[in-house]
Amino acid sequence: MDFSYSPKTLDYIARMEAFFAEHILPNERRYQEDVEANTRAGKRWTPTAIIEELKPKARAAGLWNLFLPGVHGAGLSNQEYAPLAEITGRVPWSPEVFNCGAPDTGNMEVLVQYGTPEQQARWLTPLLAGEIRSAFAMTEPGVASSDATNIATRIERDGDHYIINGRKWWISGAGDPRCAIYIVMGKTNPDAATHSQQSMILVPADTPGVTVMRPLPVFGYDDAPHGHCEILFENVRVPASNILLGEGRGFEIAQGRLGPGRIHHCMRLIGLAERALEFMCRRLNERIAFGKPIAAQSIWHERIAESRCMIDQARLLTLKAAYMINTVVNNISKTEIAMIKEVASNVTQLVIDWAIQAHGGAGLSDDFPLAFAYAQARILRLADGPDEVHRNSLAKMELGKYITRPPR
């Protein structure tokens, strides 16, 4: 298993690093100022000017749709894209600049793999161009959504149409006024086999009966203008041609969507952890407590060393998963995907927590990006499945190795 970067990947890394140094890092404060200016103008849920200014520059630099391995993107494999996702993870808002932000990435992959030519022409083309945004409506407030078989939203056939009824929440991106399309998961046949009851369907955001109820804040952050919203679907009628792949194929699509998406999330988390470690070390070197630099305190030596080990371990495990997803039969390795989802978010949250501690009260403020980073890392211990679900899956797979084997 070779984790060395190809010349093509190294070229992309150099270009991405240069773009970050010139355009992203110097504009971190500008992004916050844009959001604040929109808020004062009564337009909080308006796209930020800085991102709109940088998107054409990223596209001109050839740093666009990097996550897509086929002809629609840069032609990079998951393993080749992984280090680029890590770079974008350093600044949580930056993936959108490169048209590589969730949930659009996963939704574009769904349309590439499972969409009809008509569906692709209507929705994939403008998504690839960064002209619209999208959302993925799966989680529900009325059931334990960690078990996706609990989904209660109904998708019922009515002649040449389907009618959707249900309530969804934590729908990332639904607050953005450019969000034009939802991929909605619901039940088309409650009497079918457990994993064949669900389907996915395309619902234009302006369809009558679709109501965005409210944005849901995370630790006080509403993530405007992106948002994580609660949405009500009341007798929403869409053409039957909007179904993806066919009735009962929802879980199949979900598995195809979540594998690469989790790799992207994990590599972005690792980038966030690296940034937190950098902030931690700089702060410890600068501050004096009890007559000597805080960096000289032995507890911080231990935490810095452990951070370095954990981040590198998480990166190697994620690169392994990226390698496996492109080479293993069925194009996925469930064990590796489950491991990275559990490991990367926990490692990142712990490193950020130590970085906050190193900054004292300043770490809790918005003078540094650490508090917001902590909220982002904590989200991903639930998004795409909670830790407990992935650990349970891992344990079952491990136990299964020894069911028919006598102990040695």
C-alpha positions as CSV (number, residue, x, y, z in Angstrom):
1,M,0.0,0.0,0.0
2,D,1.7,3.2,-1.2
3,F,0.7,6.5,0.4
4,S,3.3,8.6,-1.5
5,Y,1.8,11.4,-3.6
6,S,2.0,11.3,-7.3
7,P,3.5,14.2,-9.3
8,K,0.0,15.2,-10.2
9,T,-1.1,15.3,-6.6
10,L,2.0,17.2,-5.5
11,D,1.3,19.8,-8.2
12,Y,-2.3,20.3,-6.9
13,I,-1.0,20.5,-3.3
14,A,1.5,23.2,-4.3
15,R,-1.2,25.2,-6.1
16,M,-3.7,24.8,-3.3
17,E,-1.2,25.9,-0.7
18,A,-0.3,29.0,-2.8
19,F,-4.0,29.8,-3.2
20,F,-4.6,29.4,0.5
21,A,-1.7,31.7,1.4
22,E,-2.8,34.4,-1.0
23,H,-6.6,34.3,-0.8
24,I,-8.0,32.2,2.1
25,L,-6.0,32.8,5.2
26,P,-5.8,36.6,4.7
27,N,-9.6,36.7,4.4
28,E,-10.6,34.8,7.5
29,R,-11.6,38.1,9.3
30,R,-13.2,39.4,6.1
31,Y,-15.5,36.4,6.0
32,Q,-16.8,37.2,9.5
33,E,-17.1,40.8,8.6
34,D,-19.2,39.9,5.5
35,V,-21.6,37.8,7.7
36,E,-21.9,40.6,10.2
37,A,-22.5,43.2,7.5
38,N,-25.2,41.1,6.0
39,T,-26.8,40.7,9.5
40,R,-26.8,44.5,10.1
41,A,-28.5,45.0,6.7
42,G,-31.2,42.5,7.6
43,K,-29.8,40.0,5.1
44,R,-28.0,37.4,7.3
45,W,-29.0,34.6,4.9
46,T,-27.2,36.1,2.0
47,P,-24.1,34.6,0.3
48,T,-20.9,36.3,1.6
49,A,-19.2,38.6,-0.8
50,I,-15.7,37.2,-0.2
51,I,-16.6,33.7,-1.3
52,E,-18.3,34.9,-4.4
53,E,-15.2,36.9,-5.2
54,L,-12.9,34.0,-4.7
55,K,-14.8,31.3,-6.6
56,P,-13.9,32.6,-10.1
57,K,-10.3,32.8,-9.0
58,A,-10.3,29.2,-7.8
59,R,-11.9,28.1,-11.0
60,A,-9.4,30.0,-13.1
61,A,-6.6,28.4,-11.1
62,G,-7.9,24.9,-12.0
63,L,-8.9,24.3,-8.3
64,W,-12.6,23.4,-9.0
65,N,-14.7,20.3,-8.4
66,L,-11.5,18.5,-7.2
67,F,-13.5,15.8,-5.4
68,L,-15.0,14.3,-8.5
69,P,-12.8,11.5,-9.9
70,G,-14.4,11.3,-13.4
71,V,-14.8,13.6,-16.3
72,H,-17.0,16.0,-14.4
73,G,-14.2,16.9,-12.0
74,A,-10.4,17.1,-11.9
75,G,-10.0,13.4,-12.5
76,L,-8.5,12.8,-9.0
77,S,-9.0,9.5,-7.1
78,N,-10.2,9.7,-3.5
79,Q,-6.6,9.1,-2.4
80,E,-5.3,11.9,-4.6
81,Y,-8.0,14.3,-3.4
82,A,-7.5,13.5,0.3
83,P,-4.5,15.9,0.9
84,L,-6.4,18.7,-0.9
85,A,-9.4,18.2,1.4
86,E,-7.1,18.4,4.4
87,I,-5.8,21.8,3.2
88,T,-9.4,23.1,2.8
89,G,-10.3,21.8,6.2
90,R,-8.0,24.4,7.9
91,V,-10.7,27.0,7.3
92,P,-14.2,25.6,7.5
93,W,-15.8,28.0,5.0
94,S,-13.1,27.5,2.3
95,P,-14.4,24.3,0.6
96,E,-17.2,26.3,-1.0
97,V,-14.6,28.5,-2.7
98,F,-13.5,25.4,-4.7
99,N,-17.0,24.0,-5.2
100,C,-16.0,21.2,-2.9
101,G,-18.3,21.9,0.0
102,A,-20.7,19.5,1.7
103,P,-23.5,18.6,1.1
104,D,-23.1,19.6,-2.6
105,T,-20.2,17.2,-3.0
106,G,-22.2,14.2,-2.0
107,N,-25.3,15.3,-3.9
108,M,-23.2,15.8,-7.1
109,E,-21.8,12.3,-6.7
110,V,-25.3,10.9,-6.4
111,L,-26.4,12.6,-9.6
112,V,-23.3,11.5,-11.4
113,Q,-23.7,7.9,-10.3
114,Y,-27.5,7.5,-10.2
115,G,-29.1,10.4,-12.0
116,T,-30.8,10.2,-15.4
117,P,-29.5,12.4,-18.2
118,E,-32.5,14.6,-17.7
119,Q,-31.8,14.9,-13.9
120,Q,-28.2,15.6,-14.6
121,A,-28.9,18.3,-17.1
122,R,-31.3,20.1,-14.8
123,W,-29.4,19.8,-11.5
124,L,-25.9,18.5,-11.9
125,T,-24.8,21.0,-14.5
126,P,-25.6,24.1,-12.4
127,L,-24.2,22.4,-9.3
128,L,-20.9,21.7,-11.1
129,A,-20.8,25.4,-12.2
130,G,-21.4,26.6,-8.6
131,E,-24.5,28.4,-9.7
132,I,-26.9,26.7,-7.2
133,R,-26.6,24.8,-4.0
134,S,-28.3,21.7,-2.7
135,A,-29.3,19.8,0.5
136,F,-29.7,16.2,1.6
137,A,-32.9,15.6,3.6
138,M,-32.6,12.4,5.6
139,T,-32.6,13.0,9.4
140,E,-35.9,13.4,11.2
141,P,-36.9,14.9,14.6
142,G,-39.6,12.3,15.4
143,V,-37.5,9.2,15.3
144,A,-34.0,7.9,16.3
145,S,-32.3,8.7,13.0
146,S,-29.1,6.9,13.9
147,D,-31.2,3.9,12.7
148,A,-32.1,5.0,9.2
149,T,-34.7,2.3,8.9
150,N,-36.8,4.4,11.3
151,I,-37.3,7.1,8.7
152,A,-41.0,8.0,8.7
153,T,-41.4,10.5,5.8
154,R,-43.7,9.0,3.2
155,I,-43.2,9.1,-0.6
156,E,-46.4,7.8,-2.1
157,R,-47.1,7.2,-5.8
158,D,-50.1,9.1,-7.3
159,G,-50.3,8.5,-11.0
160,D,-47.4,10.2,-12.7
161,H,-46.4,11.9,-9.5
162,Y,-45.1,11.2,-6.0
163,I,-46.5,12.9,-2.9
164,I,-44.1,13.6,0.0
165,N,-45.2,14.1,3.6
166,G,-42.8,14.4,6.5
167,R,-40.6,16.5,8.7
168,K,-36.8,16.7,8.4
169,W,-34.2,18.5,10.4
170,W,-30.4,19.2,10.6
171,I,-30.6,19.7,6.8
172,S,-27.3,21.4,6.1
173,G,-27.4,24.1,3.4
174,A,-31.1,24.6,3.4
175,G,-30.7,28.1,4.8
176,D,-28.8,29.3,1.7
177,P,-31.1,31.2,-0.7
178,R,-29.2,29.5,-3.5
179,C,-30.3,26.0,-2.3
180,A,-32.5,24.9,-5.3
181,I,-32.8,21.2,-4.9
182,Y,-33.2,18.6,-2.0
183,I,-32.5,14.9,-2.2
184,V,-35.1,13.5,0.1
185,M,-35.1,10.0,1.6
186,G,-38.4,8.5,2.7
187,K,-40.5,5.3,2.6
188,T,-42.2,4.3,-0.6
189,N,-43.2,0.8,0.6
190,P,-43.4,0.1,4.4
191,D,-44.2,-3.5,3.8
192,A,-41.1,-4.3,1.8
193,A,-37.9,-5.9,3.2
194,T,-36.4,-3.6,5.9
195,H,-33.7,-2.1,3.6
196,S,-35.9,-1.9,0.5
197,Q,-38.6,0.3,2.0
198,Q,-36.8,3.6,1.4
199,S,-36.3,5.6,-1.7
200,M,-34.6,8.9,-2.7
201,I,-36.3,11.6,-4.7
202,L,-35.4,15.0,-6.1
203,V,-37.6,17.8,-4.7
204,P,-37.1,21.4,-6.0
205,A,-36.8,23.8,-3.1
206,D,-39.6,26.0,-4.5
207,T,-42.2,23.2,-4.8
208,P,-45.5,24.1,-3.1
209,G,-45.7,22.4,0.3
210,V,-42.0,22.8,1.2
211,T,-41.5,25.0,4.2
212,V,-38.2,25.8,5.8
213,M,-39.3,26.1,9.5
214,R,-36.2,27.4,11.2
215,P,-32.4,27.3,11.3
216,L,-30.9,25.1,14.1
217,P,-27.9,26.6,15.9
218,V,-25.0,24.5,17.0
219,F,-23.4,25.8,20.3
220,G,-24.9,29.1,19.4
221,Y,-23.6,29.2,15.8
222,D,-26.3,29.3,13.1
223,D,-23.7,28.9,10.3
224,A,-25.4,31.6,8.2
225,P,-25.8,31.7,5.3
226,H,-25.4,27.9,5.0
227,G,-27.5,26.8,8.0
228,H,-28.8,23.5,9.3
229,C,-32.6,23.7,9.1
230,E,-35.8,22.0,10.0
231,I,-38.1,21.5,6.9
232,L,-41.7,20.5,6.6
233,F,-42.9,18.6,3.6
234,E,-46.7,18.8,3.3
235,N,-48.4,17.1,0.3
236,V,-45.4,18.0,-1.8
237,R,-46.1,16.8,-5.3
238,V,-43.2,16.1,-7.8
239,P,-43.1,14.2,-11.1
240,A,-42.5,10.4,-10.8
241,S,-39.4,10.9,-13.0
242,N,-37.7,12.6,-10.0
243,I,-37.2,9.3,-8.3
244,L,-33.5,8.3,-8.1
245,L,-32.6,4.9,-9.5
246,G,-36.0,3.4,-8.6
247,E,-38.2,2.6,-5.7
248,G,-36.6,0.8,-2.8
249,R,-33.0,1.8,-3.8
250,G,-32.5,4.5,-1.1
251,F,-30.1,2.5,1.1
252,E,-28.1,1.5,-1.9
253,I,-27.7,5.2,-2.9
254,A,-26.9,6.2,0.7
255,Q,-24.0,3.8,0.9
256,G,-22.6,5.0,-2.4
257,R,-22.9,8.6,-1.2
258,L,-21.5,8.2,2.3
259,G,-18.3,6.4,1.6
260,P,-16.4,9.1,-0.3
261,G,-18.2,11.8,1.7
262,R,-16.8,10.4,5.0
263,I,-13.3,10.5,3.6
264,H,-13.7,14.1,2.6
265,H,-15.1,15.0,6.1
266,C,-12.3,13.1,7.8
267,M,-9.5,14.8,5.8
268,R,-11.0,18.2,6.4
269,L,-11.1,17.4,10.1
270,I,-7.5,16.5,10.1
271,G,-6.7,19.8,8.5
272,L,-8.7,21.5,11.3
273,A,-6.7,19.5,13.9
274,E,-3.4,20.5,12.3
275,R,-4.5,24.2,12.4
276,A,-5.5,23.8,16.1
277,L,-2.1,22.2,16.9
278,E,-0.4,25.2,15.2
279,F,-2.4,27.7,17.3
280,M,-1.6,25.7,20.4
281,C,2.1,25.7,19.9
282,R,2.3,29.4,18.9
283,R,0.3,30.4,22.0
284,L,2.3,28.2,24.4
285,N,5.6,29.8,23.1
286,E,4.3,33.3,23.5
287,R,2.8,33.2,27.0
288,I,4.5,33.4,30.3
289,A,3.0,31.8,33.5
290,F,4.6,31.3,36.9
291,G,7.9,32.7,35.6
292,K,8.4,30.7,32.5
293,P,6.9,30.1,29.0
294,I,3.8,27.9,29.2
295,A,5.5,25.7,26.6
296,A,8.0,24.7,29.3
297,Q,5.3,23.1,31.4
298,S,5.6,19.4,31.1
299,I,1.9,18.7,30.7
300,W,2.0,20.6,27.5
301,H,4.9,18.6,26.2
302,E,2.7,15.5,26.7
303,R,-0.3,17.0,25.0
304,I,1.7,18.3,22.0
305,A,3.3,14.9,21.5
306,E,0.1,13.1,21.8
307,S,-1.6,15.5,19.4
308,R,1.2,14.9,16.8
309,C,0.8,11.1,17.1
310,M,-3.0,11.1,17.0
311,I,-3.2,13.4,14.0
312,D,-0.7,11.4,12.0
313,Q,-2.4,8.1,12.9
314,A,-5.8,9.5,11.8
315,R,-4.3,10.7,8.6
316,L,-2.8,7.4,7.7
317,L,-6.0,5.5,8.6
318,T,-8.0,7.9,6.4
319,L,-5.5,7.6,3.5
320,K,-5.8,3.8,3.8
321,A,-9.6,4.1,3.6
322,A,-9.2,6.4,0.5
323,Y,-6.9,3.8,-1.1
324,M,-9.3,0.9,-0.2
325,I,-12.4,2.6,-1.5
326,N,-10.8,2.8,-5.0
327,T,-9.3,-0.7,-5.0
328,V,-11.5,-3.1,-3.0
329,V,-14.2,-5.2,-4.6
330,N,-17.6,-3.3,-4.5
331,N,-15.7,-0.1,-4.4
332,I,-16.0,0.3,-0.6
333,S,-14.4,-1.0,2.6
334,K,-16.9,-0.8,5.4
335,T,-14.4,-1.4,8.2
336,E,-12.0,1.4,7.2
337,I,-14.8,3.9,6.6
338,A,-16.3,3.1,10.0
339,M,-12.9,3.5,11.7
340,I,-12.0,6.8,10.2
341,K,-15.5,8.3,10.9
342,E,-15.0,7.5,14.6
343,V,-11.3,8.3,14.9
344,A,-11.0,11.6,13.0
345,S,-13.8,13.5,14.7
346,N,-12.7,12.4,18.2
347,V,-9.0,13.2,17.6
348,T,-9.8,16.6,16.2
349,Q,-12.2,17.5,19.0
350,L,-9.6,16.6,21.6
351,V,-6.8,18.5,19.9
352,I,-9.0,21.6,19.5
353,D,-10.0,21.3,23.2
354,W,-6.4,21.3,24.2
355,A,-5.8,24.3,22.0
356,I,-8.7,26.2,23.6
357,Q,-7.2,25.3,27.0
358,A,-3.8,26.7,25.9
359,H,-5.5,30.0,25.0
360,G,-7.4,30.4,28.2
361,G,-10.4,32.7,28.0
362,A,-9.3,33.8,24.5
363,G,-9.9,30.3,23.2
364,L,-13.6,30.6,24.1
365,S,-14.0,33.9,22.1
366,D,-14.3,34.6,18.4
367,D,-10.9,36.3,18.4
368,F,-9.5,32.9,17.5
369,P,-11.2,30.3,15.3
370,L,-11.0,27.6,17.9
371,A,-14.5,27.8,19.5
372,F,-16.1,27.6,16.0
373,A,-13.8,24.8,15.1
374,Y,-14.8,22.9,18.2
375,A,-18.4,23.2,17.2
376,Q,-17.7,21.9,13.7
377,A,-15.8,18.9,15.0
378,R,-18.5,18.1,17.5
379,I,-21.1,18.1,14.8
380,L,-19.3,15.4,12.9
381,R,-19.4,13.0,15.9
382,L,-23.1,12.8,15.0
383,A,-23.3,13.6,11.3
384,D,-23.1,10.6,8.9
385,G,-23.9,8.4,11.9
386,P,-23.0,8.7,15.6
387,D,-19.8,7.2,17.1
388,E,-21.8,4.5,18.8
389,V,-23.2,3.2,15.5
390,H,-19.8,3.0,13.9
391,R,-18.3,1.3,17.0
392,N,-21.2,-1.2,17.0
393,S,-20.6,-1.9,13.3
394,L,-16.9,-2.4,13.9
395,A,-17.4,-4.7,16.8
396,K,-19.8,-6.9,14.8
397,M,-17.4,-7.2,11.9
398,E,-14.6,-8.1,14.3
399,L,-16.7,-10.6,16.2
400,G,-17.8,-12.1,12.9
401,K,-14.2,-13.1,12.0
402,Y,-14.2,-15.7,14.8
403,I,-17.8,-17.1,14.9
404,T,-16.9,-20.3,13.1
405,R,-13.3,-20.5,14.3
406,P,-12.3,-22.4,17.4
407,P,-10.1,-20.5,19.8
408,R,-6.3,-21.0,19.4
